[in-house]
Amino acid sequence: MREETNERSMQVYDVGLWCSWPSLFPEYVGRIQASGTYAAVVCVMEHVRIEKVAYAAARQVAHPRIDRWSKVYIPLTVEKRGRS
């Protein structure tokens, strides 16, 4: 019998973050390894030290599906905070 784990494998994701919407191009882009599209968005937001974006999009590299969110907010600790 095989033991199952609940851990998701890490994949590479392309992420775009828009601070103002609508806008033709995202203010921030990144390629990051994460366990899912939302986790990739959060990781890029933490990396660029922003707490909120008007719009975010992410897709796993080499896959056509794009996941999108609007009005994403993640509270950052004071030492991680840049512009918000």
C-alpha positions in Angstrom: 0.0 0.0 0.0 1.3 3.4 -0.9 1.3 6.2 1.6 -0.3 9.4 0.2 0.9 12.9 1.1 -1.0 16.1 1.0 1.9 18.2 -0.2 1.5 19.8 -3.6 4.5 19.7 -5.9 6.3 22.9 -6.7 5.8 24.2 -10.2 7.0 27.3 -12.0 4.5 30.1 -12.6 4.4 33.4 -14.6 2.8 36.2 -12.5 1.6 39.7 -13.5 0.5 42.3 -10.9 -1.4 45.5 -11.8 -1.5 48.2 -9.1 -4.0 50.2 -11.1 -6.7 48.8 -13.4 -7.4 49.0 -16.3 -3.9 49.2 -17.6 -2.3 47.7 -20.7 0.7 46.2 -18.9 1.3 45.0 -15.4 3.5 47.0 -13.1 5.3 43.9 -11.8 6.0 40.5 -13.4 7.7 37.5 -12.1 8.5 33.9 -12.7 8.4 31.9 -9.4 8.3 28.4 -8.1 5.2 27.8 -5.9 2.6 25.2 -5.0 -0.2 26.9 -6.9 -1.2 30.0 -8.8 -2.5 32.0 -5.8 0.6 31.0 -3.8 2.7 32.3 -6.7 0.9 35.7 -6.7 1.4 36.0 -2.9 5.1 35.2 -3.2 5.6 37.8 -5.9 3.7 40.4 -3.9 5.9 39.6 -0.8 9.0 39.8 -3.0 8.2 43.2 -4.4 6.9 44.3 -0.9 3.4 45.4 -1.9 0.3 44.7 0.2 -2.4 45.3 -2.4 -3.0 45.1 -6.1 -6.0 45.9 -8.3 -5.5 42.8 -10.5 -3.3 39.7 -10.5 -2.9 36.9 -13.0 -0.9 33.8 -12.9 -0.4 30.7 -15.1 1.8 27.6 -14.8 4.6 27.7 -17.4 3.7 25.7 -20.5 0.0 25.5 -19.6 -2.8 27.5 -21.2 -4.9 28.1 -18.1 -4.7 31.6 -16.5 -6.1 32.3 -13.1 -7.1 35.9 -12.3 -8.0 37.8 -9.2 -9.1 41.4 -8.5 -8.4 43.5 -5.4 -5.8 41.2 -3.8 -4.7 42.2 -0.3 -2.1 40.5 1.8 -1.0 42.2 5.1 2.8 42.5 5.3 4.8 42.8 8.4 6.4 46.2 9.0 9.9 45.1 7.9 8.5 43.6 4.7 6.4 46.6 3.8 7.4 48.8 0.9 4.8 50.9 -0.9 1.1 50.0 -0.5 
